[in-house]
Amino acid sequence: MLTLYGVNGMHYANISADKTELNYGEIANVQVTATRLDGSVITPDFYEMTLESSDPTVVSATNDGKITAKGDGVATVKVKV
């Protein structure tokens, strides 16, 4: 789990995936839980999540939270909220 502090008026955002290692063709799902400075939870209706793969030939990432293994190697997926 990755925790970000002080991003876009949020106190923190917890970012998690149901899998961290994938075999060819497997899919992982990313979930984000964001909290405002006042402690209230921000639902996905109020923020936009973007995902970006460091190497799309290894893993693809879509903004709806799907990460798909495409080939051999290691890639990093950046999640922006």
Helices and strands as residue ranges (DSSP letters): E 2-5, E 10-17, E 27-36, E 41-42, G 44-46, E 50-53, E 59-61, E 66-69, E 77-80
